[in-house]
Amino acid sequence: MDRLLRPERLDTDPNSSSAAQEWTHWFKTFQSFLAVFPAEGLNKLRVLTNFVSPRVYEAIAECTIYTAPIRILEDLYIKPLNETFAR
């Protein structure tokens, strides 16, 4: 079953127009994948590093806890809306 939920490797360009949409989908898929495994003893940071490309890994290489790379990747892929351009 975990094979069906297994996410693709995150290798999205943060500057692409669909980066936020791709990140959101990938992250939901990754969370579903993690939910299959028992929470006790699971090193989410190690699992995360297996599902990102080397280019993405450069942004999170210094992180030591799981929540830090998630925040970094959210900031990287989800840009604040520029109200002037939106109009």
N, C-alpha and C positions, 0 to 999 in steps of 0.2 A: 504494500500500500504506500509506503514512504517513497517508493520509486515514482509513483504517479504524482505525488505532491512536490517532488524535487524541483527547485527553481533553477532556471538557467543562470549562467554566470553573469553578474552585473558588469556590463562593459558599455555603458551609455555615456555619451559625451555630455557633460554638464551644461554646455552652451547650446545644445540642440533645442529646437522649439518644443519637442515632445519629452524633454528630460524629466519634468515633474510627473507627467503621466506614467512614464516608464518606471521611475523610481517608486511611485505609489503602488503600481501593480507588482513590481518585483518584491517590495517589502512585504506586502500582504501575502504573497506566495511563500516568501521565506518564513514568515511567522507561522503559516499553516504547516510548513515542513517541520519547524521546531516543535510544534504542538504534538506531533506524532511520537516524539521521544520522551522518555521519563525525565522530568525536570531535575530530579536529584542527580548530581554528578555531571550534568551536561555543561560543557564549557561552550557557551554560545559564541564567544569571541573567536575561538578556534574554528567553529563551524562557519561563522561569517567569513573569515578569511579564505576559506575554501570556495566560496561562492562569489568572489569578486575578482575582477581581472587585475593583473599587475599594475595597470595604470590607476585603477581605483584604489588599490591597496596602498599606493604611495600616500594618499591623503589620510589614511587611518593607521599607518604603520606604528606610530608612537603610542597608540591607545593600549591601556592595560585592563580596562573594564568594558563590558559589553555596551553600556549605555553611551559611552563617549563616541564611538564610531557612528552610531546611529544618529546622534545629534549632528556630527560633522557631515554625514552624507545628506541628511535632510537640509542642512544649510547650503550644501553644495548644489543639490538638485532642485530644491524648491525655492525659487527666487521670489522676493516680495513683489507684489504687483505695482507697477508704476502707473499711478492714476492718470498722469498726463498722457501717456501712450495709450492707455486703455480707452480714453475718450476718443 
